[in-house]
Amino acid sequence: MKLFELYEPEDNTIPVVANLPHCGMYVPDAIAAQFTPEHLASLPNTDWHLGTLYNFLPALGVTVLQATHSRYVVDLNRRISEPLLGSFFSSVIAERTGMNKPIYQVAPDLQELQQRVQQFYLPYHEKLEELLDLNIQRFGKVYLLDLHSFFGPFQGHVIDLGDGRGQSCSEFLVACVEHHFRAEGYTTARNSPFSGGYITKRYGQKAGVESLQIEVRYHVYLGEGQLDKAEPPEAKVFQMKTAQVTFQTIFRAVIRDIINQS
């Protein structure tokens, strides 16, 4: 299994890179054998089928980098720091889920943890940085859209835009994305509660990069009745078809504004 999928723009390349670090569902056999059966069956807090939702992006000129491996193999959106195995919210390899459920029946040792970082984490970030550098060389700057999805319990909005509280991108970018989501009837918030993870904040500090995290609530594109079950939801639902059409309209408008701004 490849570490990631890279979808090149079909034509009219523009300085926009989309990153999907949490939509992968593959777990190598040796790691799967360490998981509890319950965890392996559900892999909760995955950005389910987000690649399907955004499959129109290359046709709009966007370069897309998409993880294939589960966030429980290694979390690409966490900084490498000690302990490598620890909190779901801060460690590069989670020991328990975000709901404090056990992940492992046999915990990996330090050598295994370090091997995962070398094998799965570093190559992904090297590719992402390479894509950003190529766009900076060609265009002088690049817009990084870090794409995620979430469940709840946040009921007040369905789109959360994280700009590191004004530190990872310009007001132009976040306001542009916000405007076009609202124009299609989606309720939005900024940095509430997602202000941007490691990827958004790290690369948003890189010269020539503007980085914005876009979180979409699950029920916008997945069948809500499936979200409380102990297995992944299906992709072939009417919510997905509806969201794909609307999101394509939104991102076409965002890209038009980016091109005009450039």
N, C-alpha and C positions, 0 to 999 in steps of 0.2 A: 504494500500500500504506500503510495506517495505521501510525503509529509504535508503537501498542500496542492491545491489546484490553482493554476494561474490562467486567467481568462484575459486574453489580449483584446484591445479595442478592435472592432471590425473595420472602422475607418474614422477619418477626421479626429485623430487623437487629440485629446485635450488634457490639461494638467490636473487631472483628478484621479486619485487612486482610492479604491474602496477596499476595506479590510474587514474580513469576517473571521475573527479568531475563535469563536465559541460555537460554531455550527457543526463541527465535526462529531461523528458518532463512532468512529472506529477505535477499538481497544485491542492491542496486540494480545495474543493468547496468553503469554507469560504474565502479563499484567492483569488480564481478566481473571486468571486463576487466583489472584490475590484478593479480588473484590468479593464482597458478600453477594450472594445470588440476588438479593433484593435490589442492591445498588446497580448491579450489572443489567438487570432487567429494565430499569427506569432511566438511569443517567439523568437525574433531575437538573434543572437550571441550565439545560442545553438551549442554545438559540435554535430551536427546532425549525428545520426547513427554511432557514433564512436565505440560503443560497437560491432556493426556488423563488422566493418572493422577489429577489433582486436580479433574477436571471436576464433582465432586459438591459442591464447597465452597460455591458460591452457594446451593444448596438448603439448606445448613446455616446460612445467614445471613451468610456471609463475603463481603466485597468482594474481588475478585480483579483485580489489574493484571498483565498478561502482555505481555512484549515480543514483537514480531513480527520484528524485524530481528536478524540474527546478531550475536553478540558480537564478530565480526571486523569489522563495520562500525564499531561503537563498543562499548566494554565499560562497561555501566551500573554495574557493581560495582567500579569503580576511581575513585579521586580524580583530579580534574583537576589535573595538575602536570606540570612539564617532566621529561623529554621527553614530548610527546604521543604520539609513535611510539617504542615501546621494548619493555621486557620484558612478556611475557605476564602476569606476576604483579603488575605494578605500574602499567603505563602504560594510559591510557584507550584507546589503539589499539595493538594488539600487532603487533610487527614479525616475530616468529617464534612458532610454536606452543609449548605447554607442553612438547612433546617436542623442541624446538629445530629444528623443520622450517621451511623458508622459507614465508612466506605470499605474498609479492609477487614478481612478475616485473618490475613497474614500481612503485616506491615512491611513495606520495603526497607532494606537497610540503606546506610549512607551511600555505599557504592552504587546501588541501584538508582538512588535518587540523582546522584551526580551523572550517571550514565543517561538518564532520561533528559536532563538538561542539555547535555552534549548532543544527543541524538535527535531530540524532537524540538527543543526550544530555540537553540542558537541558530540552526539553519533557517528557521522561519523568519526570525528577526533580521538575519543577514539578507534574505531575499526582499523583505519589506524595505529595508534601508536602501538596497540597490535600486528598487523601483522608484523610491523618492528621489534619489540622487540623479537618476536618468532624467526624470521630469524637470528637476531643477536645472540641469545642464541644458535641456532643450528649451524650457520656457522661462527660466529665471525664478520660478516658484511652483509650488504644487499644493493642491488642496487634498488632505487626507480625511476621508469619511470613514469613521470607525463604527461599524454597524452591529447592533445588538438587539435583543428582545428581552422582555421581562414579563413576570406574571402579576405580582401585586405585593402588598395589599393596597397600592396607591390607586384610588378611585377617581381622583380629580382630573386626570389627564391621561391620554393614551400615547403621546409622544413626549419624550424627555430629551432635551438637547443639552449636552454637557460640553462646556468650553473651558473647563478648569477655572470657572468663576472669572472669566474674562482674560485668562492667561494663555490659552492654547490657540486662539484664532481671533481674527478681526470681528468687530461688530457687524461688518458687512456680511460675512459668511453666515453667522448664526441668525441674523435678522432675515436674511434671504431665505434660508431653509424654513425658519419659523413662519414667515409670511405665506409661503406656498403650501405648507401643511394646513395652516388655518384657512386658506382660501378654499381648500377641498373639504372643510368641515371637521378637521381633526383638532381636538383640544391639545394644547402644548404647554410645557413648562420648561424653564431653564434650570439646570443644576439642582433638580428637585425630584428624587434625591441623588441622581447620578450626575456628578460634576465632571465625569470623565475618568477612565481608568488609567492604568499605567501607560498604555499605548498612546492614548490621546495626549496625556500630559508630557510624556517623554519626547515624542516626535514633534509636538507642538512647540517645543523649545529649540528645535533644530532650525538653523537659519534657512529661510526660503520655504518653510512648511507652515501651513495653517491646518490645524487638526480639530475636528469636531466629532464628538460621539453622538450617535443617533440611536436612541432606545425606542423600540416599538412594543406596545403591550401585546401579549400573545393573542388576545381575543380579536385583535384587528385582522389577523390573517389565518388563525387556526380555529377549529371547532371548539367552542368553549366547553361543551359537554365532555370532551375528551381530556381536558387538562387536569382533572383530579384523579385520573386512572394511573395505575402503576406500570404503564408502558408508554412509549412515545406516541404522540398524536399523529394522525394521518395528514398528508400534504394535500391530497385531492379532495378539498372541501370548497364550498362556494365562497367562503370568506377569503380564501387564498386567491381565487380568480378575481374577485371584486377588488381586493387590495392591489393586486398586480397592475390592474388597469389604472387605478387611481394613483398609485405610486409612480407609474411611468409618466403620467401627466406632471406630477410634482417634480420629479427629478429632471425631466426635460426642461421645465421652466427654470429650475435651479442652475442647470448647466448653461442655459441661454444667458442668464444673468452673470454667471462667472465669466463667460466668454466676453460679454460686453464690458465687464469690469476690467478684464485684462487688456 
